[in-house]
Amino acid sequence: MTENLANEMRAVAEDFARLGEKEGYKLDFTPESVAVVEQMIEEIFTRKKRFGRGRADKPNPQFVKVPPAIGAYVGEVIVRNHGGR
């Protein structure tokens, strides 16, 4: 992975963590926080909980960025806790 892409993914992951924190989810880049992300996925996509300014059944244009941001976050958890770069 190029350094620019790694930095971009890190920034996306940090933005996702900040948004999650605003919504009441503790996203601290620990391995345990992946379970919190799973909870978010269930609440947002299954139960249609509001997230930011949209809902899964009536998403705003920003909502389509959530799945890639989830991947960036989980990837950053791996990097930070298992010696990745």
C-alpha positions, -999 to +999 in steps of 0.1 A: +000+000+000+014+034-009+020+059+019-006+083+005-033+056+005-024+045+040-027+081+052-060+086+034-074+054+050-062+065+084-079+098+080-112+081+069-109+058+099-104+087+123-133+106+108-155+075+113-144+071+149-153+108+156-187+104+140-193+072+160-183+089+192-208+117+184-235+091+181-225+075+214-203+046+203-169+042+219-145+037+190-109+038+204-091+016+179-088-013+203-096-048+191-127-047+214-140-017+195-147-040+165-176-054+185-189-019+189-187-015+151-207-047+147-233-033+170-234-001+150-239-021+118-268-040+133-284-009+147-279+012+115-286-013+088-310-038+105-330-016+129-328+015+108-314+037+136-306+072+126-269+078+120-257+113+114-284+130+092-297+099+075-312+065+080-304+032+063-338+031+046-336+068+035-299+076+032-285+110+026-257+111+001-231+109+030-246+075+041-231+056+012-196+064+026-203+044+058-194+009+045-160+020+032-154+039+064-162+008+084-135-011+064-110+017+070-117+017+107-113-021+111-082-020+090-067+008+112-075-013+143-055-041+127-026-018+119-025-002+153-028-034+173-010-060+152+020-043+138+007-033+104+016-002+085 
